Amino acid sequence: MDFELYINWGVVGIIVLFALVIALLAANIKVVPQAHAFVIERLGAYHATWSTGLHLKIPFIDRIAKKVSLKEQVIDFPPQPVITKDNVTMQIDTVVYFQITDSKLYAYGVERPISAIENLSATTLRNIIGDMELDHTLTSRDVINSKIRVILDEATDAWGIKVNRVELKNIIPPKEIQDSMEKQMKAERERRAKILDAEGEKRSAILIAEGQKESAVLRAEAVRETKIREAQGEAEAILSVQRALADSIKLLNEADPNKAVLTLKSFEALEKVADGKATKIIIPSEIQGMAGLAASAKEIFATETPKE
């Protein structure tokens, strides 16, 4: 009976021991997620950095000193008081984008690395703003961001940190400076509005003058074209009359008229001239001779006629 009890207790002990071994092995099997790294110490000293995958830790000898995220991280630091070169105090808050590139340096390089980055960012910002005037500060965000990033990136290399980008989130000047800036901006907007109105009026006057000029040019062109066409019409009319007269003379020459016909034509022409408004008429000698001959013939004919 005692032997059987001894055997039962032995079986139970083996089972418990086996369960403890299984539990111990399960507790020391570690899976590192994607974009993470584990810093391992062995007997208190750095041993290795586990990357993504399955790993086995030696119980009571190895320990996970630090779990590190390799993703890009963003830290929004609270506003920091800074003084410009022209002695204006204002508040500026920054946003830092960084990524851990060396897990060992990040674990052993600096105590509280986020706090170290915050303090370094604040002191660097004060140094940069202290060399700039207020107006330059408000218009030089890109320059300030670039300078801070370069300085932070260089300083954090020893901590296994890569600073990718730094942005000035807000620049808050004093209340009186804000009021002055608003008044200045209002005056500037009014000035620009007046300039735009003046430019519009100037442009309108130019367009009106150009329109009047083009209208005058078009009217002159129309008058010139009318006169040209009238002159061309008169020239064509005169040319047609001359052609008709030439044709009539040509036909008259072809008909070979005798002297009596020519005399008759001369009288017809004289009659047309006499009907005009001229006060003096110059009669060619040939026509005068023909007129005298006609008068003599008329007198002779009257003398030879018998009286009743």
Disulfide bonds with the S-S distance in Angstrom:
none
